[in-house]
């Protein structure tokens, strides 16, 4: 078996391992349940800060 064939086989094996690991990770994340968005009440931005940012672009 020549060197290029061996490298192709090793590269293919690494690719398969990465693909299977990706699928396992996705299944684990999906198994945790429904993803809920972060509550908007926790997001606090001062109005003065926002208005000063927009006024500097004028």
DABELFEN-V643385 format. One record per residue. N is the residue number from 1. RES is the residue in three letters. SS is DSSP state (2 for helix, 1 for strand, 0 for the rest). PSI is psi in whole degrees, -180 to 180 (* if undefined). Layout:
# DABELFEN-V643385
n = {N	N}
res = {RES	RES}
ss = {SS	SS}
psi = {PSI	PSI}
This chain:
# DABELFEN-V643385
n = {1	2	3	4	5	6	7	8	9	10	11	12	13	14	15	16	17	18	19	20	21	22	23	24	25	26	27	28	29	30	31	32	33	34	35	36	37	38	39	40	41	42	43	44	45	46	47	48	49	50	51	52	53	54	55	56	57	58}
res = {UNK	UNK	UNK	UNK	UNK	UNK	UNK	UNK	UNK	UNK	UNK	UNK	UNK	UNK	UNK	UNK	UNK	UNK	UNK	UNK	UNK	UNK	UNK	UNK	UNK	UNK	UNK	UNK	UNK	UNK	UNK	UNK	UNK	UNK	UNK	UNK	UNK	UNK	UNK	UNK	UNK	UNK	UNK	UNK	UNK	UNK	UNK	UNK	UNK	UNK	UNK	UNK	UNK	UNK	UNK	UNK	UNK	UNK}
ss = {0	0	2	2	2	2	2	2	2	2	2	2	2	2	2	2	2	2	2	2	2	2	2	2	2	2	2	2	2	2	2	0	0	0	0	0	0	0	0	2	2	2	0	0	0	0	2	2	2	2	2	2	2	2	2	2	0	0}
psi = {128	169	-41	-35	-39	-42	-39	-41	-44	-43	-42	-40	-42	-41	-43	-41	-44	-40	-44	-41	-40	-46	-38	-43	-42	-40	-38	-44	-40	-31	-22	-20	-174	136	125	142	158	144	135	-20	-20	-16	112	113	124	137	-37	-37	-41	-44	-32	-32	-44	-31	-23	-19	-12	*}
